[in-house]
Each structure stands twice: as structure tokens, then as C-alpha cells.
């Protein structure tokens, strides 16, 4: 049984996703359902563990970056100085 939900996305992402879904003869709803099924049916403990497949990279703009933890001020400072070496 299908259930309806409301999601909010950046307009550019929606446009690209609709184009991709149409080009691959799948509805946007089924494409999102497929992605959600994949991530919830496996033993991923965080988004960082989830492998982004090639076809998702095709519709993405740039590298996927997941920020789930805030770095401490000290860690940010150390990271900055390491990048300058």
C-alpha cells in the first residue's frame, strides 16, 4: 500500500531529478522510494557508510558531502594549520 508524504528539496535538484527519472522511464516517486529502500535495507550506520552509485553522481552537482558532526574549534584550527603545510 502506498502512502503519501511531503518533502522539500532545492528547485534545481528537483528539476534535475525529474529529468533523470523521465530519461530512465521511472517516476520520481519510485526513484526516491528505491533510494530509501536501499539505504534502509542495509546495515549502514551513517550516511558516510552509504555508497553513492554512479547514476546518483550523474544527477548530483559536485561531490556529496555529509556533515553529521560538528567539529570542535580546536579540531578546525588543527585542520586549517595542517592544510597550510
Secondary structure, DSSP 8 states (H G I E B T S, - for coil): ----------HHHHHHHHHHHHHTT--HHHHHHHHHHHHHSS--SSGGGS---HHHHHHSSS------S---HHHHHHHHHHHT-
